[in-house]
Amino acid sequence: MASSKPAPKAAPKPEPQAGTILLTSANGSLGSAIAAQIASTPDLAGEYHRLYTARDAKAAPALQAALLRGHGTAAATSSSSHDILSLNTADLASVREVAAQINARVTSICSYETASY
């Protein structure tokens, strides 16, 4: 006897993002103000993956406060995504390490989009 259950639906594919925004020194006064503006702008927060850098990603109070201000808006809470990376721009090894991390992320995103479509 044939089953009357419908076939399970495939998981929806995530919407591809428009690209990535990289903001270095995001924990300073200017950087955190820019981060708050980006996080509260629907065309930026919803469409782009955001990478913020600070000398110490775990202790970035100005950036954390800016992102909280931005996340209070509907734009930032919809489908936004961001990462905070530790980067000391005065240290070449730190710059190379973060560049490798960013390259790996961009490569994996491009590979996913190519494979999905």
N, C-alpha and C positions, 0 to 999 in steps of 0.2 A: 504494500500500500504506500503510495507516495505521500511524503510529508507535506502538510499545508503551511508549514512555517516559511516565511519569506527568507531569502538568502540574506546573511548579515551584510550590512552596508560597510563599505570600505571607509576607513578613517579619512576625514577631509584633509586635503593637502593644505599645509600652511600657506598663507598668502606670501608671495615673495616681497621682500622689502625693496624700496627704491635704491638703497645703498647704505653707506655708513658715514656717520659724522665723527670725526676725530677731533677732540678738543684737548690740547695739552695744557698743563698748568691750570687745571680746572678748579683747584682749591684756593687760588688767590682771589682778590676782590673782583677783578675784571673777569677772570675765568668763571667764577661761581655765578656772576651776574649773567654771563652768556649762557651758562648751563641752565639757569632758571628760565631764561627766555626760550631756549630750545625746548625744554621740557613742557612748557606751557603753550607752545605753538602747535596746533593740530597738524598742520602740514609737515612739520618736522618730527614731532614726537611719535606720531602714528605711522609714518611712512619709512623712517630711517632707524637703523640700529645705531645706537650712540656709544662711542668709546670715549671715556673721560680718563685723563691721566692726572696723577698727583704724586708728589714724592713718596708719600706713604698712603696707599689706597685705604688701609684699615683705619687711619686716623686723618680723615679729611673733613673736619667739621663744617667748613664753609660750603664745600661741595655737597655734603649730605643735607645741610639745611636748604641749599638752593634746589636740590632735587625734590625734597619734601614740599617746598613751595610750589614747584612745578607740578608735582604729582597730585596736588589738590585740585587740579583742573580735570575736566573730562578728557581733554586731549591727551594728557599724559597717562591716564589710567586705561585707555582703550586697548590698544595693542602695542604699547610701547615696550621697548627693551633697551637695556643699557648695561654696560660693564664699566667698572672702575679698575684701572691698571696702575700699578706702581711704576713710576718712571722718574728718574733723575736725569734731566737733560744735560747736566754737566758731566755725566759719567758715560763714556762711550759704550762700556759693556752693558749698562742698563738700557741705553738706546737700542743697541743691537738685539737684546733679549726681547724687548717690547715689539720691535719691528718684526722679529720672527713670529711672535704670538699673533700679531695683526695679520701677517701674511698667511699663517695657517688658518685663521678664521675666515679670511676672504676667500682663500682657496677652497675651503670646505663648503662655504656658502655657494660659490660658483659651481662646484661639482654637484651639489645637491640640486640646484636649479637646472643644470644641464641634464641631469639624470631624471628629473621629475617631469620634464616636458618633452 
